[in-house]
Amino acid sequence: MSKISWRQVLPLALAAFFVVGSLSNIFAPGSIYQEYLKWGYPHWFHFVTGSLELTAAILLFRTPSRLLGAALGCTVMLAALATVIIHGEYAHAVPPLVAATLSFVVGWISWRKRPTVSA
């Protein structure tokens, strides 16, 4: 049996997180929909967030696009973090902070492993 590295599992776990998050936002139950409105976003903005999270997840699943997926995921989570902090909802800040941090780690690993072009 081969050993599976955390460097292999982390991007896939992060992608799964973004899939769940995207579905929660795209099919926003009333509570999520109401939070977006309370924060001042347009009534359709949860679709934008969900679509960006789903795109990040798809990009994270494949090694060649993982760096871009990590960058997009980190950006979306930093925006979510800013939103909840601006509105004083500090308890809601933990998941986007953790996801942004993990996205940064996945991005860093992908950046270091990217193919280099020799002149």
VOBA-97136 format. One record per residue: x, y, z of N, C-alpha, C, O in turn; residue number from 1. Coordinates in steps of 0.1 Angstrom, whole numbers, always signed. Each point is the difference from the previous one (the first is absolute). Example, Ala and Ser with C-alpha at 12.3 -4.5 7.8 and 13.67 -1.06 7.14 Angstrom:
<<+132 -57 +78> <-9 +12 +0> <+9 +12 +0> <+10 +0 +7> 1> <<-14 +11 -14> <+9 +11 +0> <-8 +11 +8> <+5 +11 +1> 2> 
This chain:
<<+9 -12 +0> <-9 +12 +0> <+9 +12 +0> <+9 +1 +8> 1> <<-12 +9 -17> <+8 +12 -1> <-4 +10 +11> <-11 +0 +4> 2> <<+21 +8 +0> <-3 +11 +9> <-6 +12 -7> <+5 +4 -11> 3> <<-16 +1 +17> <-6 +12 -6> <+5 +12 +8> <-2 +0 +12> 4> <<+7 +10 -19> <+6 +12 +7> <-11 +10 +2> <-10 +1 -7> 5> <<+11 +7 +18> <-9 +11 +2> <+0 +10 -11> <-10 +7 -2> 6> <<+21 -6 -5> <+1 +9 -12> <-9 -5 -11> <-3 +8 -9> 7> <<+0 -21 +8> <-9 -5 -10> <-15 +1 +5> <-9 +3 -8> 8> <<+7 -4 +21> <-14 +0 +6> <-5 +14 +1> <-12 +3 -2> 9> <<+21 +6 +7> <-5 +14 +3> <-7 +7 -12> <-11 +5 +3> 10> <<+16 -5 -15> <-7 +7 -11> <-14 -7 -3> <-9 +7 -3> 11> <<+9 -20 +5> <-13 -7 -3> <-10 +3 +11> <-12 +2 -2> 12> <<+16 -2 +15> <-8 +4 +11> <-5 +14 -1> <-12 +3 +2> 13> <<+21 +6 -7> <-4 +14 -2> <-10 +1 -11> <-9 +8 +1> 14> <<+11 -15 -12> <-9 +0 -11> <-14 -5 +5> <-10 +6 -4> 15> <<+10 -16 +12> <-13 -5 +6> <-7 +11 +8> <-12 +1 -1> 16> <<+20 +6 +9> <-6 +11 +8> <-6 +10 -9> <-11 +5 +3> 17> <<+18 -1 -14> <-6 +10 -9> <-12 -5 -8> <-9 +7 -3> 18> <<+8 -20 +0> <-12 -6 -6> <-12 +1 +10> <-10 +5 -4> 19> <<+12 -8 +16> <-11 +1 +10> <-4 +15 +2> <-11 +3 +0> 20> <<+21 +5 +1> <-3 +15 +1> <-7 +5 -12> <-9 +8 +1> 21> <<+13 -12 -13> <-6 +5 -12> <-15 -5 -1> <-9 +8 -3> 22> <<+6 -20 +7> <-13 -5 +0> <-9 +7 +10> <-12 +3 -2> 23> <<+18 +0 +14> <-7 +8 +10> <-3 +14 -5> <-11 +5 +4> 24> <<+19 +1 -12> <-2 +13 -5> <-9 +0 -12> <-9 +9 -1> 25> <<+11 -18 -8> <-9 +0 -12> <-14 -3 +3> <-9 +6 -5> 26> <<+7 -16 +14> <-14 -4 +4> <-3 +6 +13> <-5 -7 +9> 27> <<+9 +19 -7> <-1 +7 +13> <-13 -1 +7> <-11 +4 -4> 28> <<+11 -11 +16> <-12 +0 +8> <-3 +14 +5> <+9 +9 -1> 29> <<-21 -7 +6> <-4 +13 +4> <+10 +7 +9> <+2 +12 -1> 30> <<+5 -19 +11> <+9 +6 +9> <+12 +6 -7> <+4 +11 +3> 31> <<+2 -18 -13> <+11 +5 -7> <-4 +11 -9> <+7 +10 -1> 32> <<-18 -11 -6> <-5 +11 -8> <-2 +12 +8> <+3 +11 -5> 33> <<-9 -12 +17> <-2 +12 +8> <+13 +6 +5> <+0 +13 +1> 34> <<+10 -21 +1> <+13 +6 +5> <+6 +8 -11> <+5 +11 +2> 35> <<-6 -15 -15> <+5 +7 -11> <-7 +14 -1> <+7 +10 -2> 36> <<-20 -10 +4> <-7 +12 -1> <+3 +9 +12> <+2 +12 -2> 37> <<+0 -17 +14> <+3 +7 +12> <+14 +7 -2> <+2 +11 +5> 38> <<+7 -18 -12> <+14 +6 -2> <+0 +10 -11> <+10 +6 -3> 39> <<-21 -4 -4> <-1 +10 -10> <+3 -5 -14> <+1 +9 -9> 40> <<-1 -22 +7> <+3 -5 -14> <-13 -1 -7> <-11 -1 +6> 41> <<+11 +2 -20> <-12 -2 -8> <-6 -14 +2> <+7 -9 +4> 42> <<-20 +8 -7> <-7 -13 +2> <+6 -12 -8> <-2 -11 +4> 43> <<+9 +14 -14> <+6 -11 -8> <+14 -3 +3> <+6 -9 -6> 44> <<+0 +16 +15> <+15 -1 +3> <+4 -14 +5> <+11 -4 -2> 45> <<-20 -3 +9> <+3 -14 +4> <+4 -9 -11> <+7 -9 +1> 46> <<-13 +12 -13> <+3 -8 -12> <+15 +2 -4> <+7 -9 -4> 47> <<-3 +22 +5> <+14 +3 -4> <+9 -7 +9> <+10 -6 -4> 48> <<-12 +7 +17> <+9 -6 +10> <+0 -15 -2> <+11 -6 +0> 49> <<-22 +0 -2> <-1 -15 -2> <+7 -4 -13> <+7 -10 +0> 50> <<-8 +18 -10> <+6 -3 -13> <+16 +1 +1> <+7 -8 -5> 51> <<-3 +18 +12> <+15 +2 +3> <+5 -12 +8> <+11 -5 -3> 52> <<-18 +1 +13> <+4 -11 +9> <+1 -13 -8> <+9 -8 +1> 53> <<-19 +6 -10> <-1 -12 -8> <+12 +0 -10> <+6 -11 -2> 54> <<-3 +22 -4> <+11 +2 -9> <+13 -3 +7> <+9 -7 -5> 55> <<-7 +12 +17> <+12 -3 +8> <+1 -15 +3> <+11 -5 -1> 56> <<-22 -1 +4> <+1 -15 +3> <+4 -8 -12> <+9 -8 +1> 57> <<-15 +12 -13> <+4 -7 -12> <+15 +2 -3> <+7 -10 -4> 58> <<-2 +22 +5> <+14 +3 -2> <+9 -7 +9> <+11 -5 -3> 59> <<-15 +3 +16> <+8 -6 +10> <+1 -16 -2> <+10 -6 +4> 60> <<-20 +0 -11> <+0 -14 -2> <+12 -4 -9> <+5 -11 +1> 61> <<-1 +19 -11> <+10 -4 -9> <+13 +7 +3> <+0 +12 +2> 62> <<+11 -19 -2> <+13 +5 +3> <+4 +12 -9> <+5 +10 +6> 63> <<-7 -10 -19> <+5 +11 -8> <-7 +13 +3> <+6 +11 -2> 64> <<-19 -11 +7> <-7 +12 +3> <-1 +3 +15> <-7 +9 +4> 65> <<+14 -17 +4> <-1 +1 +14> <+4 +14 +6> <-7 +5 +9> 66> <<+17 +1 -14> <+5 +13 +4> <-11 +10 -2> <-3 +9 +9> 67> <<-3 -9 -21> <-11 +10 -3> <-12 -3 +9> <-6 +10 +5> 68> <<+3 -22 -2> <-11 -4 +9> <+2 +5 +14> <-9 +5 +6> 69> <<+22 -7 -2> <+3 +5 +14> <-1 +15 +1> <-4 +5 +10> 70> <<+9 +2 -21> <-1 +14 +0> <-14 +5 +0> <-4 +10 +8> 71> <<-5 -16 -16> <-14 +4 +0> <-6 -3 +13> <-8 +8 +5> 72> <<+10 -20 +0> <-6 -4 +13> <+4 +10 +12> <-8 +4 +8> 73> <<+21 -1 -8> <+5 +9 +10> <-6 +14 -1> <-4 +6 +10> 74> <<+2 -1 -23> <-6 +13 -2> <-15 +0 +5> <-4 +9 +6> 75> <<-3 -20 -10> <-14 +0 +4> <-1 -1 +16> <-9 +7 +6> 76> <<+17 -15 +0> <+0 -1 +15> <+4 +13 +7> <-5 +3 +10> 77> <<+15 +4 -16> <+4 +13 +6> <-11 +10 -1> <-2 +8 +9> 78> <<-6 -8 -20> <-12 +9 -2> <-10 -4 +10> <-6 +9 +6> 79> <<+3 -22 -4> <-9 -4 +10> <+4 +4 +14> <-8 +4 +9> 80> <<+21 -6 -6> <+6 +4 +13> <-2 +15 +2> <-4 +5 +11> 81> <<+7 +3 -21> <-2 +15 +1> <-15 +3 +3> <-3 +9 +8> 82> <<-6 -16 -15> <-14 +3 +2> <-4 -2 +14> <-7 +9 +6> 83> <<+10 -21 +0> <-5 -3 +13> <+7 +9 +11> <-6 +4 +10> 84> <<+19 +0 -12> <+7 +8 +9> <-6 +15 +0> <-2 +6 +10> 85> <<+0 -1 -22> <-6 +13 -2> <-14 +1 +7> <-3 +10 +6> 86> <<-4 -21 -6> <-13 +0 +6> <+0 -5 +15> <-11 -2 +6> 87> <<+23 +0 -1> <+1 -3 +14> <-4 -15 +4> <-3 -3 +11> 88> <<+2 -5 -21> <-3 -14 +2> <+12 -9 +2> <+3 -8 -9> 89> <<+4 +10 +19> <+14 -6 +2> <-1 -15 +1> <+9 -7 -4> 90> <<-20 +2 +9> <-1 -15 +2> <-1 -7 -14> <+5 -11 -2> 91> <<-10 +19 -8> <-1 -5 -14> <+14 +1 -7> <+1 -4 -12> 92> <<+9 +10 +18> <+12 +3 -7> <+9 -13 +0> <+10 +0 -8> 93> <<-12 -9 +17> <+9 -12 +1> <+1 -8 -13> <+11 -3 -5> 94> <<-23 -2 +0> <+1 -8 -13> <+7 +7 -11> <+8 -7 -7> 95> <<-12 +19 +3> <+8 +6 -11> <+14 +3 +3> <+9 -1 -10> 96> <<-5 +3 +22> <+14 +2 +4> <+8 -13 -2> <+11 +0 -6> 97> <<-17 -11 +10> <+6 -13 -1> <+1 -4 -15> <+11 -4 -5> 98> <<-22 +6 -2> <+1 -3 -15> <+9 +8 -8> <+7 -5 -9> 99> <<-6 +18 +13> <+10 +9 -7> <+14 -4 +3> <+9 +0 -9> 100> <<-6 -4 +22> <+13 -4 +3> <+4 -13 -7> <+11 -1 -5> 101> <<-21 -9 +5> <+3 -12 -7> <+2 +2 -15> <+8 -7 -6> 102> <<-16 +16 +0> <+2 +3 -14> <+13 +6 -3> <+7 -3 -10> 103> <<-2 +12 +20> <+13 +5 -2> <+11 -11 +1> <+9 +0 -8> 104> <<-11 -9 +17> <+10 -11 +1> <+0 -9 -13> <+11 -3 -5> 105> <<-23 +0 +0> <-1 -8 -12> <+7 +8 -12> <+7 -5 -8> 106> <<-10 +18 +8> <+6 +8 -11> <+15 +1 +1> <+7 -1 -10> 107> <<-2 +2 +23> <+15 +0 +2> <+6 -13 -5> <+10 +0 -7> 108> <<-16 -11 +11> <+5 -13 -5> <+0 -1 -15> <+10 -5 -6> 109> <<-21 +9 +0> <-1 +0 -14> <+10 +9 -7> <+5 -4 -11> 110> <<-3 +15 +16> <+10 +10 -5> <+14 -6 +0> <+7 +1 -10> 111> <<-4 -7 +21> <+14 -6 +1> <+1 -12 -9> <+12 -3 -4> 112> <<-22 -4 +1> <+1 -12 -9> <-3 +2 -14> <+0 -9 -8> 113> <<-2 +22 +4> <-4 +3 -14> <+13 -3 -9> <+11 +2 +5> 114> <<-14 -6 -17> <+11 -2 -9> <+7 +13 -4> <-6 +10 -2> 115> <<+19 -11 +2> <+8 +12 -4> <+4 -1 -14> <+3 -11 -6> 116> <<-2 +22 -1> <+4 +1 -14> <+15 +4 -1> <+3 +10 +6> 117> <<+5 -18 -12> <+14 +3 -1> <+2 +7 -13> <-6 -3 -11> 118> <<+15 +12 +11> <+4 +8 -12> <+10 -7 -8> <+5 +6 -10> 119> 
